[in-house]
Amino acid sequence: MTETLEFTQQLSDRPKSAEERAAILANPGFGKHFTDHTAVVDYKVGADGNGGWSNARIEPYGPIMMDPAAAVLHYGQEIFEGLKAYQHDDGSVWTFRAEANAARLNTSARRLALPELPEETFIESLRQLVSTDKAWVPTGDGEALYLRPFMIATEAFLGVRPAHEVSYRVIASPAGNYWGGELKPVSIWLSDRYSRAGEGGTGEAKCGGNYAASLAAQLEAEANGCQQVLFLDKFNDNAIEELGGMNVFFVFKDGSLVTPELNGHILHGVTRSSVIELAKDRGLDVQERKITIDEWRDGVAAGDITEAFACGTAAVITPIGELKADGWSIASPSAGSGEVAMSIREELLGIQTGAVEDSRGWLTRLA
């Protein structure tokens, strides 16, 4: 049995004032402001070749002191997670499916040759940080405290091997609607120049390199008036994979819900798996399978596909209004406000915020 680390606390002597915090929470945006503290746990390989986690602590939020030769800066040994904490009506604060995020962090760690973090330490790091900065949890409709656990290689050396010193950290950011303001259907750009991941690559690891590699395509999308980019597998009949930061679903008029199968290229989205469970409970025929861009185009034209939507932790569920490509487009037949997508979104948010009963044990209390 893994021993749970005890966290020490060094509280900030310059926290935001109540007035400063209130001004931020009135319009938090997404990823623009951060709470007063951070959770940190150190990892080091000893002279005997064995490594271990130690020195778990809460400390003031601020710059990370790092040697210019730190391995993360040269070899990209870095992974991260994303989840949210919601305040319920009784003032308690809960997070959603944290065990799934802990498991995915370790999946990413194995792929990036980083040490695995015990699930108990992962969840306790969230509990410690949120308990310390509970006043930062926003209470507006659809708002939450976004939690960003991450792990970086901090050992100073030049040489291609796994680092022997690693830092695990958690920061927190009050978050409003991911897209800003009222939820609206998003426009998606089809990338035919770039690929998000390849066979045997890091597609199902949540690592910074995957997102960095998607930015050129994202800029192309923005230049064409779109908010997100869709990636295809060019070597598999242009099979749909995922968006730059979200998984994608299609609703068919025959009652089926289709999403691209997990094939090693696609991130194992926690929201994705939650949508699948909720949809099955509704009697939908959920299919995880190959779906091509031609099937999407032909399905909309024939009236077989009635909705398309994207999902992820940050944006929850967002209807897709239009897919744009060079010289053609596919418009959503439901004008992007599909009944199935919005209904599942309402139930999912209801569970997260405590308005709907959590019959699956998905919630973990943090404060």
N, C-alpha and C positions, 0 to 999 in steps of 0.2 A: 504493500500500500504506500502510495506517494505521500510524503509528509508535506502538509500545507505550510508554506512560508508565512512568518509573522511580518506584517508591514509596520515599519516605523513611520512617524510623521514629523516633517519639518514644514510648518505652515508658513505661507508667504507673509512678510511684514509689509507688503505693499499691494494688498488685494484691491480690486476695483471697489469703489464706494457703492452703496446701495443705489444712489442716484445714477452713477455711470452704468451700473448693471441694468437698471430699469430702462434706460435709454436704449441700450443694446437689445434687450428683450422685446422692446416695442416694435423693432424691425430687424430681426436677427439675420435675415438673408440665409445663405448657406455657405459654411466654411470660411466665414469672414472674421469671426470673433472667437476667442478661446477663453476657457475658464481660468481660474487663478492657479490651478495645480496640475500636476502630472503624476502618473504612477510609473515607477521604474523598477525593473529587476535585472540584475547582472548575471552573465554567464561567462565562465572561464574554464578552459582546459588546463588541468594541473600538470606537474612534472611527470606524474604517473600515466598521463595520457587520457585520464578520465575527466569528464566535464560535469559541471553542476551549476544550478541556479542559486543565487544568494543575494543578500542585501536588498530585499524588497522594501520599497519606501514610497511615501508620498512626499513630493518636494514642490517648490514653487515652479510654475510654468515659466520657461525662459529658454534662451539659446542653449544648444548642446555644444559643450566644449569637445572638440574632436581633432585628432592629429590629421594633418594633411595627407598622410599615407594610409588613413583608415580604409580598410578593404571595401567598404560600401561605396566609397567614392571612385574606386578604380575598377571593381569587378561586379558591382551591382548586386551584391548579396543583401537583399532586402525583400521583406514581405509585409503585408498589412491586411487588416480586416476593417469592416465597417458595420456597425449596428447602432440601434437607437434606444434611448431610455425615455419612457413616457410617464408623466405624472397622472395618477388616477384621481378620482373625485375626492378620495379621503386623504389626499396629500402624500400617499406613498408613491414610490418611483419603481418602475418595473422595466426590465428589458425582455426582448423577444428572441427565443431560441438561441440563447448564448452558447449552449453546448454544441450546436451546429457550427457556429463561428469558431469555437475552440478547435473542433475537429478539422475544419477547413484550414485554419492557420497551420496546423501540424501537417496537413497534406502539402501545403505550400512549402513548409520548412523542409520536408523530406526532399522535395524537388530542387530546392535551392541550396541543399546541403547545410542547412541551419539546424540548430538543436530544437527538438520538440519541447513545448512548454506544457506542463501538466494542466489538465482542464481545471482542476481546483484553483491553481494559481491564476489562470486566465480570468475566471469568474470573480475571484477575490480581488483582483486588480481593478475590475470594473466597480465592484461594490465599494472598495475603499475610496476610489476617486469620486464616484457619484455621491457617496455619503458626505465627503468633504465639501464638494461643490454643489450640493443639492439646490441651493438658491438660484443656480444658473439654469435649472430645468424650465423651459418656457411652458406656458399653459394655454396658449392660443390654439384654435382649431387646426388640427393637422401638424402642430409643432412638436418638436422633441429635442432632446439633447443627443446630438450625434456623437458617437464614441468611435475613436480611431486607434485601435491597438496596432502597433507595428514593431518590427524586429529588424535591427540593422547590425552589420558586421563592423565592429569598432577597432579590431586589432590593427595596429600600424605595421604594415609590411607590404612589400611588392613581390608578388609571386602567386601563381595560379594554384590555390588550394583553399579549402574551407577555412575560414577564420577561426581562431581559438578564443577570441573574445567577442561577445555579442551583447547588445543592449536591447531589452524588450521594454516598450513604453506604451502608455495610453494617454492620449490627449482628448479633450472634449470640446464640442462647439455647439452652441444653441443654433437650432435649424428651423427655418420656416419652410415654405413650399420650395422644392428643389428647382422648379422652373421659374419661381417668382410669381406672386399674386395668385389669381384664380387659376385652377387647373384647366388647361386647354390641351387639345390634341397637338402632338408634335409632328413636325415634318422630318423625314428621314432621308438621308442621301445614300445612294448605293455606291460603294467604293468598288471600282473595277481595276484600280491600279495597285491597291495595297491588300495585304493579308494580315489578319490579326495574329494567327498562330499557324503552326505547321505540325505534321505528324512527328511525334516524339518530342515536341517542344514544351513550352511552359504555359500553354493555353489554359489549362485548368488550375494553374497556380495563380494566386492573387499577388502578383509582384509588380513593382513599379515599371519594370522594363516593358511589360505588356501594354501598359497605359501610355508610356512614352512613345512606343511604336505606333500607337493609334492616333497620335496628335496631328500628324501630317494629313491623314484622312479627315480628321475632325475639322481642320482648317479648310479643307476642300468643301466639306459639308456647309460650314458657315458661309463660305463665299457664294454658295448656291441657295442661301436662305433657309438652311436646315439646322435643327438643333442637335441632331445625332447622326451617326454614320452606321450603316449596315455592312457587315463583312460576309463574304461568300467563300465556299471552298471551291476554287476554280478547277480542282482536279477530281471533283466528285459531282459532276453535272450542275455546277453552280448551286450546290446545296447551301441553304441559309444556315448561318452559324449563330451569331449574336450581334448586338449593337456594341458600340465602343465601351459602354459601361452597364448594359442591361441585357437580360434575356428577352426573347420574343415569343409570343403566342398568337395562334390563329383560331378563330371560332368559325365552325362550319355549320351550315343550316341543318345538317342531319343530327346535330347534338354532340358532335365531337369537338374536342379541344386539342389542337396539335401544337407541339413545340419541338424544336430540333433535339435529337437524341444527344446524350452526353457521349462524346467520342474521343475525349482526350484533348480536344481543341477548345472546348467550351467550359466556362466557369460554372461550377456547381453552385448556382445561386440559391441562397437560403429562401429568398422570397419566391423564387421559381418553384422550389419543392413545396412550399406552403400553398401556393396557388394550385398546384396539382392535387394536394390533399383536399382542399376546400372544394375544388371542382368535382372530384370523385364523389364527395358527400352529396353533391347536388344532382348526381346521376349523369353527369357528363361523361362521355366516352373519351378519356384522356389518352392520347397517343404520343409517345416520345419516339419520333421517327424522323427519317430524312424527309425534308420538304424543300423543294427547289424554288428558285425565283420564277420559273415558268409556271409552276403549280400555283403560286401566289397570284400571278397575273391572270392566268386562265380561270382560276377559281373565283376571283372578283368579277371578271367579265361574264361568267356563267351564272353568277349569283350563289355559288356554292360556299364562298367565304364571305361571312357577314361582318366580321370584326377582326381587327389586328391590334394588339397592344404589347407594350413593353413593361418589364418589371425589374425592380432592384431595390436594395435597402434604402437608398437616398430618395428615389422618386416614388417608391411603393409600386403603384400601377398607373401607367400613363397610356391613354389611347393614342394610336398612331393615326394621324389624319391623312397623310400622304407619303408615299415613297417616291422620291425623285431620282432620276438617272439622267445621263447625258442623252437628251433627245426624246425621252419618254417618261411617263410617270404612272403610278397606280394610286388612285384616290380611294379612300375608305368609303365603302357603301353606306356606312352608318354615320358619315360626317365626323367620324372620330369619337363619337360619344356612345359607344356600344353598351347595350344593357348588361351583357354578361361581365364585361370588364369592370364596369362601375359598380355592379352588385358585389362582385368578389372583393373589389377594393374596399367597399364599405364594411364588409364583414371582417376583412383582414385588419383594417384600422380599428374596428370595434374591439377585436380581441386585444390588440396592442394597447389600447387606451383604457381597457377595462369596461367598456360599454357593452361588450358581448362576452358571454361566459367562455372561459378558457377550458374547454373540455379535454384538451390534449396535453395539458401540462407544459405548454410552450413558454409560459412566462416565468421569470425569475425576479424576485424582489431584490432591489439594490439598496433602497433607503426607505 
